[in-house]
Amino acid sequence: MEWELSLSLVFFAFCAGTIDAAVGGGGLIQIPALMGALPQTAPATLFGTNKLASIFGTGSAALSFVRRVKLQWSLLAVIAIFAFISAFVGASFVAKIPAEILKPFVLVMLIVIAIYTLMKKQFGQVHVDQHITPKLLFFAALGSLAIGFYDGIFGPGTGSFFIFFFIRFLQVDFLHASALSKIGNFMTNLAALSFFIPTGHVLFALGAMMAAANIAGSLLGVRLALKYGSGFIRILFLILVSILICRLGYQIFTGQ
């Protein structure tokens, strides 16, 4: 039975890695799978195990994107540093800000993002080569601070928020925004693990198996993103955001 559970979690980790590499949202698959398979395990341990699996998949996707998509190193550095710092700070606030307060706000934001992306057909279809300016770096730092802090406290939709912000304020397309979001997500995962590992909230054996599957899935996800481009990622993005909206709406309505 334990092997059956492990194999099912490995399968879900592969699926999560594939989706996460393209548009984020792997946690939508991995966390419910972990909760269903290990209902008696403390939530913090499930989150820690999820982060351990995710960071390898996200890191693999980030590396693949950096090798194949032209990105500015100074921009990557700003996103990485500020995302890590704010996620670390956000994690320290996790017990002070109830999720029930955040859920309605996040739901509204996701609905606005979905409508905006759906109405503007060219949104995220055109890429403008970045000329690194203090203004550009300021926006990158500001967005990374806000979204990283949110990921440290709550988390669902972080990849979607990163992608939307980078398209809207850095004027990149979905493909480049997805690549940049992997850098931000990798650093927020690293910040979270710096809390979970010292406190013993990680199942390392299970996390290692899921990490391997997550990497395999992420390699497939990157290949699909690079092959089919921004139009394909836009469709996946809208599907993912719609699922997030339904999930959060259900949780708010049922009080879960």
Secondary structure as GFF3:
##gff-version 3
##sequence-region A 1 256
A	DSSP	alpha_helix	2	23	.	.	.	ID=ss1
A	DSSP	alpha_helix	27	37	.	.	.	ID=ss2
A	DSSP	alpha_helix	43	68	.	.	.	ID=ss3
A	DSSP	alpha_helix	73	92	.	.	.	ID=ss4
A	DSSP	alpha_helix	99	119	.	.	.	ID=ss5
A	DSSP	alpha_helix	134	153	.	.	.	ID=ss6
A	DSSP	alpha_helix	158	170	.	.	.	ID=ss7
A	DSSP	alpha_helix	174	196	.	.	.	ID=ss8
A	DSSP	alpha_helix	204	254	.	.	.	ID=ss9
###
